[in-house]
Amino acid sequence: MENKGLLVVSFGTSYPETRKKNIEHIERLLSGAFPDRKFYHAYTSGMIRRKLRERDQILIPGVAEAVQAALDDGVRDLLVQPTHIMNGIENDQMKEDVRRFADQFDRIAFGAPLISSTEDQFAVIEALMEELPSLSDQEALVFMGHGSTHYANTLYAALDYAFKQAGHPNVYMGTVEAYPDARAVLEQLGKKNIRRVYLTPFMLVAGDHACNDLAGEDEDSWNSLFKARGYETCCILKGLGEYDDICDLYIRHARQALLQP
């Protein structure tokens, strides 16, 4: 263990309960999967790190701080596993931050985010649908993803298609900050005889977006928008990090990274 390290990188959350259920859950499982590596973690969100420090006196390092700590401990073989959903802005920036230290390590291996291939898409779908409610012809399940200006945002539309190809015609994928948005999903639902809609986040943690943009009482929350269209709604506030099979995919990506030359 003396020169091997594992760095788990997350965007972060300021919600204590969902941090424990999701991020810390994944961190424990990853650390347990690589007992020969000294564990480190980092949050990419400076805003969340600052809030945790000022409100809760919890100190979570940024990526550069965590990598420097590993170097100071004598780590020269570093495995970096992000808990990001896709190869988007956060993941690109994380890699850039780590690579600034590349000449000080013998090896740096990057595990892939949750979904980096078509195979990953269908593995995620299987993992989620095993635990989420079975749907009748008059029920739908709608996921709220984050959304991004990054070209990787096309993943959400691909997932919507993949859910249907996998035999789940009443499952829809939307995003809170990009396309497809809630109105696009509502337009699709309007073509079917749907009465009840389950709403759940497609995000690592059920944090601010899930509690407010998805399940909040404001008129522009998804819960309110769907109710206003006459649907009975049920919000499932469960982050992806709470699903053990999803966590297993992160572990698989980390192991695959170590097999690369």
C-alpha positions in Angstrom: 0.0 0.0 0.0 3.0 2.3 0.6 3.1 3.7 -2.9 -0.4 3.0 -4.3 -3.3 5.3 -4.0 -7.0 5.5 -4.9 -8.6 8.9 -5.5 -12.4 9.0 -5.7 -13.7 12.2 -7.3 -17.2 13.5 -7.0 -19.0 16.7 -7.8 -20.2 16.8 -4.2 -23.3 17.6 -2.2 -24.1 19.8 0.8 -27.0 17.5 1.9 -25.6 15.3 4.8 -28.1 12.4 4.4 -27.7 12.0 0.7 -23.9 12.4 1.0 -23.8 9.4 3.4 -26.2 7.3 1.3 -24.6 8.0 -2.1 -21.1 9.4 -2.2 -19.8 7.9 1.0 -21.5 4.6 0.1 -19.6 4.5 -3.2 -16.3 5.6 -1.5 -16.6 2.8 1.0 -17.2 0.2 -1.6 -14.4 1.4 -3.9 -12.0 1.5 -1.0 -13.0 -2.0 0.0 -12.4 -3.2 -3.5 -8.8 -1.9 -3.5 -7.5 -2.7 0.0 -3.9 -2.4 -1.3 -4.4 1.3 -2.1 -4.4 4.3 0.3 -7.8 6.0 0.0 -8.3 9.7 -0.9 -11.3 11.7 -2.0 -12.1 15.0 -3.6 -15.1 17.2 -4.6 -14.9 19.2 -7.8 -17.4 21.8 -6.7 -15.7 24.7 -5.0 -19.1 26.1 -3.9 -20.0 22.8 -2.1 -16.6 22.5 -0.5 -16.9 26.1 0.8 -20.4 25.5 2.1 -19.4 22.3 4.0 -16.4 24.1 5.5 -18.3 27.2 6.6 -21.5 25.5 7.7 -20.4 22.1 9.0 -16.6 22.5 9.5 -16.1 19.6 7.1 -13.0 19.9 5.0 -13.2 18.1 1.6 -10.2 18.7 -0.6 -10.4 19.7 -4.3 -8.7 17.5 -6.9 -5.3 19.2 -6.9 -5.2 19.2 -3.0 -6.0 15.5 -2.9 -3.4 14.6 -5.6 -0.8 16.7 -3.7 -1.7 14.9 -0.5 -1.2 11.5 -2.2 2.2 12.7 -3.4 3.2 13.9 0.0 2.3 10.4 1.4 4.7 8.8 -1.1 2.0 7.5 -3.6 3.5 7.0 -7.0 0.8 4.7 -8.6 -2.5 6.6 -8.5 -5.9 5.1 -9.6 -8.5 7.9 -10.1 -12.2 6.9 -10.2 -14.8 9.6 -10.8 -18.4 9.2 -9.7 -19.5 11.4 -12.5 -22.3 10.1 -14.8 -20.7 10.8 -18.1 -17.6 12.2 -19.8 -18.8 15.8 -19.5 -17.3 19.1 -18.3 -16.6 18.0 -14.7 -14.8 14.9 -15.8 -12.7 16.7 -18.4 -11.7 19.3 -15.8 -10.9 16.6 -13.3 -8.5 14.8 -15.7 -6.8 18.1 -16.6 -6.3 18.9 -12.9 -4.7 15.4 -12.2 -2.5 15.4 -15.3 -0.7 18.5 -14.1 1.0 16.2 -11.7 1.7 13.4 -14.2 5.5 13.8 -14.2 5.6 13.2 -10.5 3.9 9.7 -10.7 5.1 6.4 -12.1 1.5 5.8 -13.2 -1.9 7.4 -13.2 -4.9 5.3 -14.3 -8.3 6.9 -14.9 -11.5 4.8 -14.4 -14.4 5.7 -16.7 -17.5 7.6 -15.5 -20.6 5.6 -15.0 -21.7 5.6 -18.6 -18.9 5.6 -21.2 -20.2 3.0 -23.7 -23.4 1.5 -25.1 -22.7 -1.5 -22.9 -22.7 0.8 -19.9 -26.1 2.2 -20.9 -27.8 -1.1 -20.9 -26.1 -2.2 -17.7 -27.3 0.9 -15.9 -30.8 0.4 -17.3 -30.9 -3.2 -16.0 -29.5 -2.1 -12.6 -32.2 0.5 -12.2 -35.2 -1.3 -13.5 -34.6 -4.3 -11.1 -35.2 -2.0 -8.2 -37.7 0.6 -9.4 -41.5 0.0 -9.6 -42.9 -2.2 -12.4 -45.1 -0.2 -14.6 -48.7 -0.8 -15.8 -49.8 0.5 -19.2 -51.1 3.6 -17.5 -48.0 4.4 -15.5 -44.7 6.0 -16.6 -41.3 6.5 -15.0 -39.5 9.8 -15.7 -35.8 10.3 -14.8 -34.5 13.8 -14.3 -30.9 14.1 -15.4 -28.8 17.2 -14.8 -28.1 18.2 -18.4 -25.1 20.0 -19.8 -23.8 22.4 -22.5 -21.2 19.8 -23.2 -21.7 17.6 -26.3 -22.0 14.6 -24.0 -25.5 15.8 -23.2 -26.6 13.7 -26.2 -26.3 10.8 -23.8 -29.7 11.6 -22.3 -31.6 11.2 -25.6 -29.6 8.0 -26.2 -30.7 6.6 -22.9 -34.3 7.5 -23.5 -34.1 5.4 -26.7 -32.1 2.6 -25.0 -34.8 2.2 -22.2 -37.4 1.6 -24.9 -35.2 -0.8 -26.8 -34.6 -2.7 -23.5 -38.3 -3.3 -23.2 -39.4 -0.3 -21.1 -41.7 1.8 -23.4 -43.0 3.9 -20.6 -39.7 5.1 -19.2 -38.5 8.6 -20.2 -35.3 10.6 -19.7 -35.3 14.4 -19.2 -32.9 17.0 -17.9 -33.3 20.0 -15.6 -30.8 22.2 -17.4 -30.7 21.1 -21.0 -32.6 19.0 -23.6 -34.8 17.0 -23.4 -36.5 19.1 -20.8 -39.7 18.5 -18.8 -41.9 20.0 -21.6 -40.4 17.6 -24.1 -41.1 14.6 -21.8 -44.7 15.9 -21.2 -45.2 16.1 -24.9 -44.3 12.4 -25.3 -46.4 11.4 -22.3 -49.4 13.2 -23.9 -49.4 10.7 -26.7 -50.2 7.8 -24.3 -53.0 7.1 -21.9 -50.7 7.7 -18.8 -52.4 8.5 -15.5 -49.6 8.0 -12.9 -46.0 9.2 -13.2 -43.1 8.2 -11.0 -40.4 11.0 -10.9 -36.9 10.1 -9.8 -33.4 11.7 -10.3 -30.8 10.3 -12.7 -28.0 11.9 -10.6 -25.5 10.4 -8.3 -27.2 12.1 -5.3 -30.7 13.1 -4.5 -29.7 16.6 -3.5 -30.8 20.1 -4.3 -32.1 19.3 -7.8 -34.0 16.3 -6.6 -35.5 18.0 -3.6 -36.4 21.3 -5.3 -36.4 21.1 -9.1 -37.9 17.6 -9.1 -40.1 17.2 -5.9 -40.4 20.8 -4.8 -43.7 22.7 -4.2 -42.8 25.6 -6.5 -45.0 25.8 -9.6 -42.0 25.2 -11.9 -40.9 22.0 -10.2 -41.4 18.8 -12.2 -43.8 17.5 -9.6 -45.9 20.6 -10.0 -45.7 20.7 -13.8 -46.8 17.1 -14.1 -49.6 17.5 -11.6 -50.8 20.6 -13.5 -51.2 18.3 -16.6 -53.5 16.1 -14.6 -51.0 13.3 -13.7 -50.9 11.6 -10.4 -47.3 11.8 -9.3 -45.0 9.9 -7.0 -41.5 11.2 -6.3 -38.7 8.6 -5.6 -35.8 10.6 -4.1 -33.1 8.0 -4.5 -29.7 8.9 -5.9 -27.8 6.5 -8.3 -25.2 6.0 -5.6 -27.8 4.1 -3.5 -28.1 1.3 -6.0 -25.5 -1.4 -5.3 -25.5 -2.6 -8.9 -24.7 1.0 -10.0 -21.8 1.1 -7.5 -20.6 -2.2 -8.9 -20.2 -0.6 -12.3 -17.9 2.1 -10.9 -15.8 -0.7 -9.3 -15.7 -2.5 -12.7 -14.5 0.7 -14.4 -11.8 1.2 -11.8 -10.6 -2.4 -12.3 -10.7 -2.0 -16.1 -8.5 1.1 -15.8 -5.7 -0.9 -14.1 -5.7 -3.4 -17.0 -4.8 -0.6 -19.5 -1.1 -0.5 -20.4 
